[in-house]
Amino acid sequence: MAVREVIASPDLDVVPLLAWLRAWQHHWPNHFRATLGADGERVVEGLRARLEDENRYLKLRRIAIENLAAVL
């Protein structure tokens, strides 16, 4: 899965990816599970463990929800 490759990068900016994945997981859980399965849950948990800026995460998550709503 490409997401696994991305999260393995030590230079990854965790916040935008986690915000996008969590928005998807929370608001469209069936689609999230159908697309990423159990890997999606593991990826989110791994990224959460690396989260350092909660405020930036929350702001980007709100933006992600708006953008995903137009697509999903």
HTML snippet that shows the backbone in 3Dmol.js (N, CA, C, O; Angstrom):
<script src="https://3Dmol.org/build/3Dmol-min.js"></script>
<div id="view" style="width:600px;height:400px;position:relative"></div>
<script>
const pdb = `
ATOM      1  N   MET A   1       0.843  -1.174   0.000  1.00  0.00           N
ATOM      2  CA  MET A   1       0.000   0.000   0.000  1.00  0.00           C
ATOM      3  C   MET A   1       0.890   1.239   0.000  1.00  0.00           C
ATOM      4  O   MET A   1       1.856   1.312   0.759  1.00  0.00           O
ATOM      5  N   ALA A   2       0.574   2.183  -0.826  1.00  0.00           N
ATOM      6  CA  ALA A   2       1.372   3.404  -0.973  1.00  0.00           C
ATOM      7  C   ALA A   2       1.407   4.222   0.317  1.00  0.00           C
ATOM      8  O   ALA A   2       2.409   4.874   0.611  1.00  0.00           O
ATOM      9  N   VAL A   3       0.335   4.191   1.075  1.00  0.00           N
ATOM     10  CA  VAL A   3       0.295   4.965   2.316  1.00  0.00           C
ATOM     11  C   VAL A   3       1.372   4.464   3.274  1.00  0.00           C
ATOM     12  O   VAL A   3       1.997   5.266   3.968  1.00  0.00           O
ATOM     13  N   ARG A   4       1.598   3.156   3.323  1.00  0.00           N
ATOM     14  CA  ARG A   4       2.635   2.605   4.194  1.00  0.00           C
ATOM     15  C   ARG A   4       4.012   3.131   3.804  1.00  0.00           C
ATOM     16  O   ARG A   4       4.836   3.434   4.667  1.00  0.00           O
ATOM     17  N   GLU A   5       4.252   3.236   2.506  1.00  0.00           N
ATOM     18  CA  GLU A   5       5.533   3.756   2.032  1.00  0.00           C
ATOM     19  C   GLU A   5       5.708   5.207   2.444  1.00  0.00           C
ATOM     20  O   GLU A   5       6.797   5.616   2.848  1.00  0.00           O
ATOM     21  N   VAL A   6       4.653   5.976   2.343  1.00  0.00           N
ATOM     22  CA  VAL A   6       4.717   7.393   2.703  1.00  0.00           C
ATOM     23  C   VAL A   6       4.996   7.557   4.187  1.00  0.00           C
ATOM     24  O   VAL A   6       5.847   8.364   4.562  1.00  0.00           O
ATOM     25  N   ILE A   7       4.308   6.818   5.037  1.00  0.00           N
ATOM     26  CA  ILE A   7       4.482   7.014   6.479  1.00  0.00           C
ATOM     27  C   ILE A   7       5.823   6.505   6.970  1.00  0.00           C
ATOM     28  O   ILE A   7       6.256   6.884   8.059  1.00  0.00           O
ATOM     29  N   ALA A   8       6.487   5.669   6.212  1.00  0.00           N
ATOM     30  CA  ALA A   8       7.794   5.167   6.610  1.00  0.00           C
ATOM     31  C   ALA A   8       8.877   6.234   6.479  1.00  0.00           C
ATOM     32  O   ALA A   8       9.960   6.087   7.045  1.00  0.00           O
ATOM     33  N   SER A   9       8.601   7.284   5.754  1.00  0.00           N
ATOM     34  CA  SER A   9       9.583   8.337   5.533  1.00  0.00           C
ATOM     35  C   SER A   9       9.866   9.100   6.832  1.00  0.00           C
ATOM     36  O   SER A   9       8.939   9.587   7.478  1.00  0.00           O
ATOM     37  N   PRO A  10      11.133   9.202   7.210  1.00  0.00           N
ATOM     38  CA  PRO A  10      11.457   9.961   8.426  1.00  0.00           C
ATOM     39  C   PRO A  10      11.229  11.463   8.255  1.00  0.00           C
ATOM     40  O   PRO A  10      11.119  12.186   9.246  1.00  0.00           O
ATOM     41  N   ASP A  11      11.157  11.933   7.025  1.00  0.00           N
ATOM     42  CA  ASP A  11      10.954  13.357   6.753  1.00  0.00           C
ATOM     43  C   ASP A  11       9.482  13.730   6.602  1.00  0.00           C
ATOM     44  O   ASP A  11       9.169  14.880   6.293  1.00  0.00           O
ATOM     45  N   LEU A  12       8.595  12.798   6.811  1.00  0.00           N
ATOM     46  CA  LEU A  12       7.169  13.024   6.621  1.00  0.00           C
ATOM     47  C   LEU A  12       6.637  14.092   7.577  1.00  0.00           C
ATOM     48  O   LEU A  12       6.921  14.063   8.774  1.00  0.00           O
ATOM     49  N   ASP A  13       5.871  15.025   7.040  1.00  0.00           N
ATOM     50  CA  ASP A  13       5.113  15.974   7.858  1.00  0.00           C
ATOM     51  C   ASP A  13       3.818  15.253   8.214  1.00  0.00           C
ATOM     52  O   ASP A  13       2.894  15.187   7.403  1.00  0.00           O
ATOM     53  N   VAL A  14       3.756  14.724   9.405  1.00  0.00           N
ATOM     54  CA  VAL A  14       2.669  13.860   9.854  1.00  0.00           C
ATOM     55  C   VAL A  14       1.316  14.568   9.856  1.00  0.00           C
ATOM     56  O   VAL A  14       0.301  13.958   9.520  1.00  0.00           O
ATOM     57  N   VAL A  15       1.289  15.815  10.221  1.00  0.00           N
ATOM     58  CA  VAL A  15       0.038  16.530  10.477  1.00  0.00           C
ATOM     59  C   VAL A  15      -0.924  16.518   9.289  1.00  0.00           C
ATOM     60  O   VAL A  15      -2.078  16.129   9.472  1.00  0.00           O
ATOM     61  N   PRO A  16      -0.517  16.922   8.078  1.00  0.00           N
ATOM     62  CA  PRO A  16      -1.494  16.949   6.983  1.00  0.00           C
ATOM     63  C   PRO A  16      -2.048  15.567   6.630  1.00  0.00           C
ATOM     64  O   PRO A  16      -3.244  15.420   6.377  1.00  0.00           O
ATOM     65  N   LEU A  17      -1.182  14.563   6.615  1.00  0.00           N
ATOM     66  CA  LEU A  17      -1.649  13.221   6.269  1.00  0.00           C
ATOM     67  C   LEU A  17      -2.590  12.679   7.333  1.00  0.00           C
ATOM     68  O   LEU A  17      -3.632  12.111   7.006  1.00  0.00           O
ATOM     69  N   LEU A  18      -2.240  12.846   8.582  1.00  0.00           N
ATOM     70  CA  LEU A  18      -3.106  12.376   9.664  1.00  0.00           C
ATOM     71  C   LEU A  18      -4.441  13.106   9.643  1.00  0.00           C
ATOM     72  O   LEU A  18      -5.488  12.485   9.827  1.00  0.00           O
ATOM     73  N   ALA A  19      -4.418  14.402   9.424  1.00  0.00           N
ATOM     74  CA  ALA A  19      -5.665  15.177   9.372  1.00  0.00           C
ATOM     75  C   ALA A  19      -6.574  14.660   8.270  1.00  0.00           C
ATOM     76  O   ALA A  19      -7.775  14.487   8.477  1.00  0.00           O
ATOM     77  N   TRP A  20      -6.008  14.416   7.112  1.00  0.00           N
ATOM     78  CA  TRP A  20      -6.793  13.931   5.969  1.00  0.00           C
ATOM     79  C   TRP A  20      -7.346  12.534   6.226  1.00  0.00           C
ATOM     80  O   TRP A  20      -8.522  12.268   5.977  1.00  0.00           O
ATOM     81  N   LEU A  21      -6.488  11.642   6.727  1.00  0.00           N
ATOM     82  CA  LEU A  21      -6.938  10.270   6.991  1.00  0.00           C
ATOM     83  C   LEU A  21      -7.987  10.217   8.089  1.00  0.00           C
ATOM     84  O   LEU A  21      -8.963   9.477   7.967  1.00  0.00           O
ATOM     85  N   ARG A  22      -7.811  10.984   9.156  1.00  0.00           N
ATOM     86  CA  ARG A  22      -8.783  10.972  10.253  1.00  0.00           C
ATOM     87  C   ARG A  22     -10.123  11.575   9.833  1.00  0.00           C
ATOM     88  O   ARG A  22     -11.178  11.099  10.252  1.00  0.00           O
ATOM     89  N   ALA A  23     -10.080  12.618   9.009  1.00  0.00           N
ATOM     90  CA  ALA A  23     -11.330  13.192   8.505  1.00  0.00           C
ATOM     91  C   ALA A  23     -12.081  12.151   7.701  1.00  0.00           C
ATOM     92  O   ALA A  23     -13.288  11.980   7.867  1.00  0.00           O
ATOM     93  N   TRP A  24     -11.379  11.466   6.842  1.00  0.00           N
ATOM     94  CA  TRP A  24     -11.967  10.406   6.010  1.00  0.00           C
ATOM     95  C   TRP A  24     -12.510   9.287   6.895  1.00  0.00           C
ATOM     96  O   TRP A  24     -13.643   8.838   6.721  1.00  0.00           O
ATOM     97  N   GLN A  25     -11.696   8.846   7.838  1.00  0.00           N
ATOM     98  CA  GLN A  25     -12.087   7.736   8.718  1.00  0.00           C
ATOM     99  C   GLN A  25     -13.310   8.092   9.564  1.00  0.00           C
ATOM    100  O   GLN A  25     -14.196   7.258   9.749  1.00  0.00           O
ATOM    101  N   HIS A  26     -13.365   9.301  10.070  1.00  0.00           N
ATOM    102  CA  HIS A  26     -14.446   9.687  10.963  1.00  0.00           C
ATOM    103  C   HIS A  26     -15.762   9.953  10.228  1.00  0.00           C
ATOM    104  O   HIS A  26     -16.822   9.531  10.688  1.00  0.00           O
ATOM    105  N   HIS A  27     -15.702  10.639   9.107  1.00  0.00           N
ATOM    106  CA  HIS A  27     -16.927  11.050   8.427  1.00  0.00           C
ATOM    107  C   HIS A  27     -17.414  10.074   7.358  1.00  0.00           C
ATOM    108  O   HIS A  27     -18.594  10.075   7.010  1.00  0.00           O
ATOM    109  N   TRP A  28     -16.531   9.257   6.847  1.00  0.00           N
ATOM    110  CA  TRP A  28     -16.891   8.261   5.837  1.00  0.00           C
ATOM    111  C   TRP A  28     -16.270   6.921   6.201  1.00  0.00           C
ATOM    112  O   TRP A  28     -15.460   6.389   5.441  1.00  0.00           O
ATOM    113  N   PRO A  29     -16.641   6.362   7.366  1.00  0.00           N
ATOM    114  CA  PRO A  29     -15.976   5.154   7.876  1.00  0.00           C
ATOM    115  C   PRO A  29     -16.110   3.937   6.966  1.00  0.00           C
ATOM    116  O   PRO A  29     -15.160   3.165   6.831  1.00  0.00           O
ATOM    117  N   ASN A  30     -17.252   3.755   6.349  1.00  0.00           N
ATOM    118  CA  ASN A  30     -17.421   2.589   5.477  1.00  0.00           C
ATOM    119  C   ASN A  30     -16.510   2.680   4.260  1.00  0.00           C
ATOM    120  O   ASN A  30     -15.905   1.687   3.855  1.00  0.00           O
ATOM    121  N   HIS A  31     -16.416   3.856   3.688  1.00  0.00           N
ATOM    122  CA  HIS A  31     -15.545   4.066   2.532  1.00  0.00           C
ATOM    123  C   HIS A  31     -14.080   3.901   2.936  1.00  0.00           C
ATOM    124  O   HIS A  31     -13.294   3.300   2.204  1.00  0.00           O
ATOM    125  N   PHE A  32     -13.722   4.432   4.089  1.00  0.00           N
ATOM    126  CA  PHE A  32     -12.353   4.317   4.606  1.00  0.00           C
ATOM    127  C   PHE A  32     -11.976   2.849   4.776  1.00  0.00           C
ATOM    128  O   PHE A  32     -10.919   2.419   4.314  1.00  0.00           O
ATOM    129  N   ARG A  33     -12.850   2.070   5.446  1.00  0.00           N
ATOM    130  CA  ARG A  33     -12.568   0.646   5.671  1.00  0.00           C
ATOM    131  C   ARG A  33     -12.524  -0.137   4.369  1.00  0.00           C
ATOM    132  O   ARG A  33     -11.677  -1.013   4.193  1.00  0.00           O
ATOM    133  N   ALA A  34     -13.429   0.177   3.463  1.00  0.00           N
ATOM    134  CA  ALA A  34     -13.454  -0.534   2.183  1.00  0.00           C
ATOM    135  C   ALA A  34     -12.195  -0.262   1.361  1.00  0.00           C
ATOM    136  O   ALA A  34     -11.735  -1.123   0.611  1.00  0.00           O
ATOM    137  N   THR A  35     -11.650   0.927   1.506  1.00  0.00           N
ATOM    138  CA  THR A  35     -10.477   1.310   0.723  1.00  0.00           C
ATOM    139  C   THR A  35      -9.173   0.868   1.370  1.00  0.00           C
ATOM    140  O   THR A  35      -8.297   0.330   0.693  1.00  0.00           O
ATOM    141  N   LEU A  36      -9.035   1.091   2.677  1.00  0.00           N
ATOM    142  CA  LEU A  36      -7.762   0.816   3.341  1.00  0.00           C
ATOM    143  C   LEU A  36      -7.789  -0.385   4.274  1.00  0.00           C
ATOM    144  O   LEU A  36      -6.735  -0.895   4.654  1.00  0.00           O
ATOM    145  N   GLY A  37      -8.962  -0.837   4.643  1.00  0.00           N
ATOM    146  CA  GLY A  37      -9.073  -1.994   5.519  1.00  0.00           C
ATOM    147  C   GLY A  37      -8.367  -1.792   6.852  1.00  0.00           C
ATOM    148  O   GLY A  37      -8.272  -0.677   7.365  1.00  0.00           O
ATOM    149  N   ALA A  38      -7.876  -2.896   7.397  1.00  0.00           N
ATOM    150  CA  ALA A  38      -7.189  -2.856   8.691  1.00  0.00           C
ATOM    151  C   ALA A  38      -5.900  -2.051   8.603  1.00  0.00           C
ATOM    152  O   ALA A  38      -5.455  -1.483   9.600  1.00  0.00           O
ATOM    153  N   ASP A  39      -5.302  -1.997   7.429  1.00  0.00           N
ATOM    154  CA  ASP A  39      -4.093  -1.184   7.260  1.00  0.00           C
ATOM    155  C   ASP A  39      -4.365   0.268   7.582  1.00  0.00           C
ATOM    156  O   ASP A  39      -3.515   0.944   8.160  1.00  0.00           O
ATOM    157  N   GLY A  40      -5.522   0.752   7.221  1.00  0.00           N
ATOM    158  CA  GLY A  40      -5.874   2.143   7.489  1.00  0.00           C
ATOM    159  C   GLY A  40      -5.871   2.450   8.970  1.00  0.00           C
ATOM    160  O   GLY A  40      -5.358   3.486   9.394  1.00  0.00           O
ATOM    161  N   GLU A  41      -6.436   1.562   9.753  1.00  0.00           N
ATOM    162  CA  GLU A  41      -6.461   1.745  11.212  1.00  0.00           C
ATOM    163  C   GLU A  41      -5.043   1.786  11.772  1.00  0.00           C
ATOM    164  O   GLU A  41      -4.728   2.635  12.606  1.00  0.00           O
ATOM    165  N   ARG A  42      -4.195   0.881  11.320  1.00  0.00           N
ATOM    166  CA  ARG A  42      -2.814   0.833  11.804  1.00  0.00           C
ATOM    167  C   ARG A  42      -2.040   2.086  11.406  1.00  0.00           C
ATOM    168  O   ARG A  42      -1.256   2.617  12.193  1.00  0.00           O
ATOM    169  N   VAL A  43      -2.265   2.548  10.193  1.00  0.00           N
ATOM    170  CA  VAL A  43      -1.581   3.755   9.721  1.00  0.00           C
ATOM    171  C   VAL A  43      -1.978   4.952  10.576  1.00  0.00           C
ATOM    172  O   VAL A  43      -1.119   5.723  11.004  1.00  0.00           O
ATOM    173  N   VAL A  44      -3.263   5.111  10.822  1.00  0.00           N
ATOM    174  CA  VAL A  44      -3.743   6.240  11.631  1.00  0.00           C
ATOM    175  C   VAL A  44      -3.132   6.183  13.026  1.00  0.00           C
ATOM    176  O   VAL A  44      -2.676   7.204  13.540  1.00  0.00           O
ATOM    177  N   GLU A  45      -3.117   5.025  13.635  1.00  0.00           N
ATOM    178  CA  GLU A  45      -2.559   4.902  14.982  1.00  0.00           C
ATOM    179  C   GLU A  45      -1.069   5.215  14.985  1.00  0.00           C
ATOM    180  O   GLU A  45      -0.576   5.870  15.903  1.00  0.00           O
ATOM    181  N   GLY A  46      -0.348   4.755  13.968  1.00  0.00           N
ATOM    182  CA  GLY A  46       1.073   5.046  13.873  1.00  0.00           C
ATOM    183  C   GLY A  46       1.352   6.529  13.706  1.00  0.00           C
ATOM    184  O   GLY A  46       2.296   7.060  14.292  1.00  0.00           O
ATOM    185  N   LEU A  47       0.530   7.197  12.907  1.00  0.00           N
ATOM    186  CA  LEU A  47       0.696   8.630  12.706  1.00  0.00           C
ATOM    187  C   LEU A  47       0.325   9.412  13.967  1.00  0.00           C
ATOM    188  O   LEU A  47       0.977  10.401  14.301  1.00  0.00           O
ATOM    189  N   ARG A  48      -0.706   8.975  14.655  1.00  0.00           N
ATOM    190  CA  ARG A  48      -1.112   9.656  15.905  1.00  0.00           C
ATOM    191  C   ARG A  48       0.027   9.658  16.918  1.00  0.00           C
ATOM    192  O   ARG A  48       0.231  10.630  17.645  1.00  0.00           O
ATOM    193  N   ALA A  49       0.758   8.555  16.951  1.00  0.00           N
ATOM    194  CA  ALA A  49       1.870   8.446  17.899  1.00  0.00           C
ATOM    195  C   ALA A  49       2.977   9.451  17.582  1.00  0.00           C
ATOM    196  O   ALA A  49       3.773   9.797  18.455  1.00  0.00           O
ATOM    197  N   ARG A  50       3.026   9.915  16.346  1.00  0.00           N
ATOM    198  CA  ARG A  50       4.066  10.862  15.922  1.00  0.00           C
ATOM    199  C   ARG A  50       3.579  12.313  15.889  1.00  0.00           C
ATOM    200  O   ARG A  50       4.350  13.213  15.556  1.00  0.00           O
ATOM    201  N   LEU A  51       2.320  12.547  16.227  1.00  0.00           N
ATOM    202  CA  LEU A  51       1.736  13.887  16.161  1.00  0.00           C
ATOM    203  C   LEU A  51       2.352  14.802  17.213  1.00  0.00           C
ATOM    204  O   LEU A  51       2.412  14.459  18.394  1.00  0.00           O
ATOM    205  N   GLU A  52       2.808  15.972  16.768  1.00  0.00           N
ATOM    206  CA  GLU A  52       3.421  16.926  17.688  1.00  0.00           C
ATOM    207  C   GLU A  52       2.656  18.238  17.800  1.00  0.00           C
ATOM    208  O   GLU A  52       2.806  18.948  18.794  1.00  0.00           O
ATOM    209  N   ASP A  53       1.836  18.578  16.802  1.00  0.00           N
ATOM    210  CA  ASP A  53       1.150  19.873  16.806  1.00  0.00           C
ATOM    211  C   ASP A  53      -0.358  19.658  16.691  1.00  0.00           C
ATOM    212  O   ASP A  53      -0.906  19.610  15.590  1.00  0.00           O
ATOM    213  N   GLU A  54      -1.007  19.532  17.821  1.00  0.00           N
ATOM    214  CA  GLU A  54      -2.442  19.252  17.880  1.00  0.00           C
ATOM    215  C   GLU A  54      -3.273  20.366  17.239  1.00  0.00           C
ATOM    216  O   GLU A  54      -4.248  20.083  16.543  1.00  0.00           O
ATOM    217  N   ASN A  55      -2.902  21.616  17.464  1.00  0.00           N
ATOM    218  CA  ASN A  55      -3.675  22.734  16.924  1.00  0.00           C
ATOM    219  C   ASN A  55      -3.634  22.754  15.395  1.00  0.00           C
ATOM    220  O   ASN A  55      -4.661  22.940  14.742  1.00  0.00           O
ATOM    221  N   ARG A  56      -2.459  22.564  14.840  1.00  0.00           N
ATOM    222  CA  ARG A  56      -2.336  22.528  13.378  1.00  0.00           C
ATOM    223  C   ARG A  56      -3.132  21.348  12.822  1.00  0.00           C
ATOM    224  O   ARG A  56      -3.793  21.468  11.791  1.00  0.00           O
ATOM    225  N   TYR A  57      -3.063  20.220  13.505  1.00  0.00           N
ATOM    226  CA  TYR A  57      -3.810  19.030  13.094  1.00  0.00           C
ATOM    227  C   TYR A  57      -5.307  19.331  13.027  1.00  0.00           C
ATOM    228  O   TYR A  57      -5.959  18.994  12.038  1.00  0.00           O
ATOM    229  N   LEU A  58      -5.855  19.956  14.058  1.00  0.00           N
ATOM    230  CA  LEU A  58      -7.292  20.236  14.087  1.00  0.00           C
ATOM    231  C   LEU A  58      -7.704  21.183  12.963  1.00  0.00           C
ATOM    232  O   LEU A  58      -8.748  20.996  12.338  1.00  0.00           O
ATOM    233  N   LYS A  59      -6.889  22.189  12.712  1.00  0.00           N
ATOM    234  CA  LYS A  59      -7.187  23.124  11.626  1.00  0.00           C
ATOM    235  C   LYS A  59      -7.179  22.402  10.279  1.00  0.00           C
ATOM    236  O   LYS A  59      -8.092  22.582   9.472  1.00  0.00           O
ATOM    237  N   LEU A  60      -6.162  21.594  10.038  1.00  0.00           N
ATOM    238  CA  LEU A  60      -6.073  20.886   8.764  1.00  0.00           C
ATOM    239  C   LEU A  60      -7.149  19.809   8.632  1.00  0.00           C
ATOM    240  O   LEU A  60      -7.584  19.501   7.522  1.00  0.00           O
ATOM    241  N   ARG A  61      -7.573  19.243   9.737  1.00  0.00           N
ATOM    242  CA  ARG A  61      -8.640  18.245   9.677  1.00  0.00           C
ATOM    243  C   ARG A  61      -9.948  18.882   9.219  1.00  0.00           C
ATOM    244  O   ARG A  61     -10.678  18.292   8.423  1.00  0.00           O
ATOM    245  N   ARG A  62     -10.248  20.083   9.718  1.00  0.00           N
ATOM    246  CA  ARG A  62     -11.460  20.784   9.276  1.00  0.00           C
ATOM    247  C   ARG A  62     -11.399  21.079   7.778  1.00  0.00           C
ATOM    248  O   ARG A  62     -12.396  20.931   7.070  1.00  0.00           O
ATOM    249  N   ILE A  63     -10.249  21.489   7.307  1.00  0.00           N
ATOM    250  CA  ILE A  63     -10.076  21.745   5.867  1.00  0.00           C
ATOM    251  C   ILE A  63     -10.233  20.453   5.089  1.00  0.00           C
ATOM    252  O   ILE A  63     -10.858  20.448   4.028  1.00  0.00           O
ATOM    253  N   ALA A  64      -9.678  19.354   5.593  1.00  0.00           N
ATOM    254  CA  ALA A  64      -9.779  18.067   4.919  1.00  0.00           C
ATOM    255  C   ALA A  64     -11.235  17.615   4.804  1.00  0.00           C
ATOM    256  O   ALA A  64     -11.634  17.073   3.773  1.00  0.00           O
ATOM    257  N   ILE A  65     -12.019  17.831   5.837  1.00  0.00           N
ATOM    258  CA  ILE A  65     -13.436  17.463   5.821  1.00  0.00           C
ATOM    259  C   ILE A  65     -14.158  18.197   4.695  1.00  0.00           C
ATOM    260  O   ILE A  65     -14.929  17.598   3.946  1.00  0.00           O
ATOM    261  N   GLU A  66     -13.904  19.477   4.586  1.00  0.00           N
ATOM    262  CA  GLU A  66     -14.537  20.261   3.512  1.00  0.00           C
ATOM    263  C   GLU A  66     -14.145  19.740   2.132  1.00  0.00           C
ATOM    264  O   GLU A  66     -14.989  19.594   1.248  1.00  0.00           O
ATOM    265  N   ASN A  67     -12.854  19.462   1.961  1.00  0.00           N
ATOM    266  CA  ASN A  67     -12.384  18.992   0.647  1.00  0.00           C
ATOM    267  C   ASN A  67     -12.896  17.591   0.339  1.00  0.00           C
ATOM    268  O   ASN A  67     -13.285  17.316  -0.796  1.00  0.00           O
ATOM    269  N   LEU A  68     -12.904  16.710   1.320  1.00  0.00           N
ATOM    270  CA  LEU A  68     -13.386  15.352   1.081  1.00  0.00           C
ATOM    271  C   LEU A  68     -14.883  15.322   0.817  1.00  0.00           C
ATOM    272  O   LEU A  68     -15.359  14.488   0.047  1.00  0.00           O
ATOM    273  N   ALA A  69     -15.628  16.218   1.444  1.00  0.00           N
ATOM    274  CA  ALA A  69     -17.083  16.264   1.250  1.00  0.00           C
ATOM    275  C   ALA A  69     -17.421  16.520  -0.212  1.00  0.00           C
ATOM    276  O   ALA A  69     -18.452  16.059  -0.702  1.00  0.00           O
ATOM    277  N   ALA A  70     -16.579  17.237  -0.895  1.00  0.00           N
ATOM    278  CA  ALA A  70     -16.826  17.526  -2.319  1.00  0.00           C
ATOM    279  C   ALA A  70     -16.506  16.337  -3.202  1.00  0.00           C
ATOM    280  O   ALA A  70     -16.961  16.263  -4.343  1.00  0.00           O
ATOM    281  N   VAL A  71     -15.720  15.401  -2.675  1.00  0.00           N
ATOM    282  CA  VAL A  71     -15.268  14.274  -3.500  1.00  0.00           C
ATOM    283  C   VAL A  71     -15.984  12.969  -3.162  1.00  0.00           C
ATOM    284  O   VAL A  71     -16.322  12.191  -4.054  1.00  0.00           O
ATOM    285  N   LEU A  72     -16.214  12.734  -1.869  1.00  0.00           N
ATOM    286  CA  LEU A  72     -16.794  11.440  -1.447  1.00  0.00           C
ATOM    287  C   LEU A  72     -18.294  11.485  -1.339  1.00  0.00           C
ATOM    288  O   LEU A  72     -18.919  10.480  -0.998  1.00  0.00           O
TER     289      LEU A  72
END
`;
const viewer = $3Dmol.createViewer("view");
viewer.addModel(pdb, "pdb");
viewer.setStyle({}, {cartoon: {color: "spectrum"}});
viewer.zoomTo();
viewer.render();
</script>
